[in-house]
Amino acid sequence: EAQLAVRFNLYHLIIAAPTHDDRVNIGAKTLSGFGYRAHAFWDTEIFMLPLFTYTAPHIARNLLDYRYRNLPAARAKARGNGVEGAQFPWESADTGEEVTPSWLPHFADRNRLVRIWTGDIEIHISSDIAYAVHQYWRVTGDDAWMIEKGAELILDTAKFWASRAEWNADEERYEYRDVIGPDEYHEHVDNNAYTNRFAQWNLQTALEILEWLRGTAPERATTLVEQLDLNDERLSHWRDVIERMHLHVSETGLIEQFDGYFRRQEVDLTALEPRTKSVQEIFGIEGCNQTQILKQPDVLMLQFLLQDHYTEDQIRTNYAYYNARTDHTYGSSLGPSIQAIVACMMGYPDDAYEHFIRAVRADLRDV
């Protein structure tokens, strides 16, 4: 079953990929259905792109060119929100403008509408795109593409993060308030660990890329510095934001997912089983927001993607804590794949297989 499921998933990715076209991306549900209206999310850069980066770089390049082509729309979104740089939309279609619906019918009563906040405040996608650009370059060594397009994507998203950062004078640190992290069960939170750490990573990486560009392609570096107004004062501000970013770091290595998460209501998920409803249906959207239950494990996703920055003990501590608080049964289909990999890293093959088989069954069975 596992072998067939892997082949099935590879097939779906390959048939959905734009082989000869950089004007389109892969919809979050590939070609498997009409869900999400074929809009592109961070799913492409974090979950789908690595397959192509490692095995078919020309397709990966098409997918990244789609983001480069839509930089003007990302800059327009940032301006509309009163910030600088490139802020990519949570849901993107042909023009690269924000197409996340603001309202959707309530899952239990289609006569009621629910406000969808992801298009307004789930901002981590800009650093996810920068991460994918950097990963593609590291894997392929495609310096020509990095010089022509990739560097601009990383620098302009960094410009967004520096502009969006809020200074907390009382604590003497930079913060990102009123956001949604990958775990969408919790809305309007402050200092989501994934968002803050990746903003810091994006800024640091941009400084490194600019230094590389000055040594490798000085004319292109000069052009981008002028075009993006990367003067000494701005770059100094970037360094300040990097240095004073609010990060949730404890002596035990446990990372608090966002400000106040540890004070939210603890729920024994095993006591709810067996069930046929998501925890959002059981507790309600607002009720679920007040619990520690996760739709998908932010902190584990962060530690997987930036695993060189964390010790094995730190990852193990967070796996034990957040795995027990994740809604595996009815949460996000994006979570199990990451948890499977982290479980493998920690030497938990039984846990890993359980997460893996749940992930590969997503479009084959009614999970």
N, C-alpha and C positions, 0 to 999 in steps of 0.2 A: 504493500500500500504506500509506504513512504517513497519508494522509487517512482511509482506512477505519479504520485502527488507532486514530487519535485519536477518531473518532466512536464506535467500539466502547467505548473506555475512558470517554468521557463518558457513554455509555448506562449502563454498569455502575455508575458513581457515582450517576447520577440515580435509577436504579431502586432502589438500596440505601438512599437517603437517607430519613430519617424526616420526611416532609413535614408531618404533622399531629400528631406525637407527640414529646415530650421525655423519654420514659421509656426510649428505646432509642438506640443509637449505630450506627455502621457497623462490621460485622465486618471484620477485616483482609483477608479475601479476598472482600469484598463478598458477592454471592450466587452466586459462580462455583464454589463447592464447599464441602466440609465441613471444610477445613483450618482449624485454630485454633478450631474449634467456634463460630464466629461471635463470638468474643470481640473486644472493642475494645482496641486498643493505641494507642501514640503515632502510628501510621499515620494515624489520623483527623485529629488536630490539625495535624500537620506536612505531610502529603502530600495529604490529601483536602479538609480544611476550606477552604483558600484558594479553591478553585473556587467554593464556595458563598458564602464571604465576599464575593467580588468580583462574583458574578452572581446569587445568590439568598440575601440575608442572612437572610431569615426561616428558611431551612433551617439556615444556620450557627448561628443563635441556638438552634434546637432542639438541635443537637449540643452546644453549650456548656451549655445548660440541663441536659442529661443529667449533665454533670460537676457542675454546681451542686447538682442534686438528690441527688447521691451524696457530697456533702461529709461527712456524718456517717460514712460508711464509710471515707473517706480519713482522717478524724481518728481513727477506731478503729484503723486500720492503724498510724498513727504511734504511738499510745499502746502498742499491742502490741509495737512495736519500741523502746519506751523513749524516744521523742522527742515533741516538741510539734508543733502545726500540722496540716496536711493532707498526708499522703503518699498519693498516688494509686496504685492497683494497677497492676502491669505489664499484666495481663490483667483486663478488667472485663466483667461481664455485667449481669444485671438489677438486682442489689442494690448494685453498686458495690464489692463485697468482692473481695479477691484470689482469682482463680480460676486462676492459673497452676498447671499440674500440677507437683508436686515431682519426679516420676519419669516417664520415658517409655521405651518399648522402644528398645534400641540399633538404629541404622539397619542394621547388618550382621548382628545376631543378636537376634531378638525374645525370646530366652530370657534376655537380659541387660537390666538396667535402667540408664539414664543419669540422673544427678542434674541437674535443671533449676534453675539458680540465678537466672534472670532475675526471678522473682517476689520473691526475697529481696533482691537487691542491684543490680538495674538501676533506679536511682532517678531518672534524668534526666527521666522522664515528667512529674513534677510541674512542672518548669520549662517543659516543652513545652506543657503545658496553659495555664500562665500566659502564655506567648508567644502562643498562639492567641487568648486572651482580649484581649490588648493589640492584636494585629493586627486583630481584628474591630472593636474600638473605633476604632482609627486610621482604618480604611478606611470604616466606616459612619457614624462620628460619633454612635453610639447612646448618648448620655450617660445616658438614663433606665435602660437595661439595665446600664450600667457602675456606676451608683450603686446599683441594687438588688441586682445579683448579681456582676458582673465584679470589682469592687474586692475583695470578700470572697475570691474565688478567688485573686487575686494576693497579698493580704495573708496569707492562711493558708498558702499554699505557701511564702512567704518565711519565715514563722514556722518551718516545717519545716526549711528550709535552714539557718537560724541555729542551730537546736537540733541538727541532725545534724553540723554542722561540728566537726572535732576540732582542738584546739590542739596544735601541735608546738612545745614550749618551746625545744628545741635550735635550731630554725630560725626561731622567732618568726613563725609563720604558721599559718593555718587550712588544713585539708586534708579531703579526703573519701577515706577508705581503704576497701579491699575492696569495689570496685564493678565493674559492667560498663557500659561505654559503648555507644553504638550499634553499634560493631564487636564483635559477639558471639563472634568467634574468640578473644578475650582476656578471660578471666574472672579475678576476684579481683585486680584491679589497683588501684594507688593513684594518686590524683590524675589521673584521666582528664580531659583538657583540655576536652572538651565539657561534662562534668558540672560541673567547677569553674567554668568561665566562665559557664555558664548559671545556676548558683546565684548567682553574683555579680550577674548581670543581673537575676535575679528579685528579689533583695534591693533593688537600686538602684531598680528600677521600682516596687516596693512603696512605697518612701519617696516617690517622685514622685507616685504615685497618691494616697497619703494626703494629701499637701500639696494636690493638686488637689481632693480630696474636701472638705477643710476649707474651701476657698474657694467651692466650687460647691454642696455639700450638707452644711453643718455639722452638722445633726442626725444624718444618716446616719453622718458621720465619728465623732461622739461615741458613737453606738451601737456601731460596729465597734471603736473603741478600747476600750470597756468589755467588749464581748463577747469579744474576742480578747486582752484584757489587754495592750494595746500601750502600756505605760507608758514613761516617758522612759528608764528604765534598759534596757529591752528594745530600744528603738529605737537607743540608743547602742551596744548590742552589735551590732546589725545593721550599723551604720556601721563598726565595728571589723572585722567579718568581711569586709565589702566591701574595706576598706583593706588588710587583711593576707591576702587570699586567695592561695593558691599557684597561680600561673599559669605555664605553660611558655612563656616568651618568650626568644628568642635574638636576637643581633645581626643574624643573617641573615634573620630573619623566620620561619624554620622552627620550627614548634610541635611539640614532642614529644608524641605522643598520650597517653602516660601515663608515670609514673616507670619508667625502665629500658627503654622501648621501643627506643631506639636500640641497646641492647646485645643485643637479640634476634637470632636467626639470620636472615641475609638469604637470600632464595630468588629465583632467576631464574624468574619464572612463565612466561616465554616458552619456557623449556627443557622445561616440562612438557607443552606442547601438541604435537599434539592430544590431548585427554583426554576421558574419559567419566565422570570422578569429580570430586567436590569435593576441595579440598585437605585437608579434615577427614577424608575417607575415605583419602586417600593417606598423610597423616602421622599420623592418629589425632587425637582431640580434644585430648589433652594435648600431643602433638607439635606440632600446629598452633599451640597456645597459646604455644609457645616460639619461634615464627618471627615475622617482621614482616608476614606475609601478613594482609590485612584482608578481613573479610566485607563491610564497607562503610566508606566513608571519613569517620570521625568528624570530623577536623579540617576537611575541606572542607564538611561539613554545617554545622559551627559558623560557618565564614567566610561561607557563603552566607546563613544566617539572620541573622547580625549583620554583614552586609557593610559597613555604614556605619562600623564600628569598625576596619576593616582597609584597608590601602592595596592598590592593584592589584599592586604588586611582592610584597607579602607573600602575597597569594592565589596569584599565579603560582608563587612558590617552593614553596608547599605542594602545589599541583596537580601540579607536576612530580614531587615526591617521592612523594606518596601515590597518585597515579594508577597509577604503575608497580608499586605493592605491593598493589593491590586485586585480589581474585579476581573479575574481571569475568565469567568463564565460568560459575562455579557459586556465586557469592556471593549476596548478598541482592538481591531484586528492587527494594529501596528505593534502592540506590546509584546506578544509572545515570541516573535522572532528575536528581538533584542534580549529578552529574558533567557531564551534558549542559549544564545551565544555567551551571555554572562555566566550562566550556570556551567557551561562547558569550561570557561576560563577558571571557574572556581573549583572544578573537579566534581561537579554534581551531575553525573550522566543521567540518572533517573529523572531528576527535575528537568534537565535539558530536553530529554526526549518528549516529556509531557508537553512542554511549551512548543517544541518543534512540531509535533504532530497536530497540535491545535492550530498552529499557524498555517500549515500546508493544506489543512482541510477547509480553509475559509470559504472557498468558492466551489468545493466539491460536495460538502455536506451542509446541512442546516445547523451551523454552530452559532 
